[in-house]
Amino acid sequence: MAGWRPRIDVTSMSLKARLASTLASAFVAIVIIGAVLTFFQARDNIHAELQAARSVASNRVAQLVAELPASQDVYGKLAGFVRTFNGDRRVKIVLIDSVGVIRDQSVMAKGYGALPEWFVTLLAPDPTVTVMPLTTVSAPITSAAIIVDPSNEARRCLV
């Protein structure tokens, strides 16, 4: 009896035990598949929201460029434009002069929720910057930078 070890024979398991193990395996597989699908859906939703935000901000800068030559108060118009983006959770506008100094910038909304930074990094892409030139009427300010930051959007999608 020194070399005797108990053997677990799957065929000798009761029908109830086999059914329970099959159901448990199926449940685990469904949870894993659901988690993967949810992850990709969240990434797609975040990407679509950021594309829309970038498009809207670019259109608003183009509209500003068209309105500046007719404006009596160019600097007031630029300051008002930047203020309209204060509190936006996705887009930050930065006005840059000819030597690269930031003259004015909007303030983004505070972060949503207390998700770990690694989790936000996993879902959200890197921030993107689009620099659009302004007209000579706005000198010394020569360009507007559109910074699309996905961190708030990733936090909002998950909270």
Residue pairs with C-beta under 8 A, 6 or more apart in sequence:
10 18
13 21
39 123
42 123
42 154
42 157
42 158
43 123
45 157
46 123
46 124
46 125
46 150
46 153
46 154
46 157
47 125
49 90
49 153
49 157
50 90
50 125
50 128
50 148
50 150
50 153
53 88
53 90
53 91
53 148
53 153
54 91
54 128
54 130
54 146
54 148
56 91
57 85
57 91
57 93
57 130
57 146
57 148
58 130
58 132
58 146
60 81
60 84
61 93
61 132
61 144
61 146
62 132
64 77
64 78
64 81
64 134
64 144
65 132
65 133
65 134
65 135
67 77
68 74
68 77
68 78
68 134
68 135
68 137
68 138
69 135
69 137
71 77
71 137
74 137
74 138
78 95
78 104
78 138
78 141
79 104
81 93
82 93
82 95
82 104
82 105
82 106
83 106
84 106
85 91
85 92
85 93
85 106
86 106
86 107
87 107
87 108
87 109
88 106
88 108
88 109
89 108
89 109
89 112
89 152
89 153
89 156
90 148
90 149
90 150
90 152
90 153
91 106
91 108
91 146
91 147
91 148
91 149
92 105
92 106
92 107
92 108
92 146
92 147
92 149
93 105
93 106
93 144
93 145
93 146
93 147
94 102
94 104
94 105
94 106
94 144
94 145
94 147
95 102
95 103
95 104
95 105
95 141
95 143
95 144
95 145
96 102
96 103
96 131
96 141
96 142
96 143
96 144
96 145
97 103
97 140
97 141
97 142
98 139
98 140
98 142
103 140
103 141
104 141
108 149
108 152
109 152
111 151
111 152
111 155
112 152
112 155
112 156
112 159
113 155
113 156
113 158
113 159
115 154
115 155
115 158
115 159
119 158
120 151
120 154
120 155
123 154
123 157
123 158
124 150
124 151
124 153
124 154
125 150
126 150
127 147
127 148
127 149
127 150
127 151
128 147
128 148
129 145
129 146
129 147
129 148
130 145
130 146
130 148
131 143
131 144
131 145
131 146
132 143
132 144
132 145
132 146
133 142
133 143
134 141
134 142
134 143
134 144
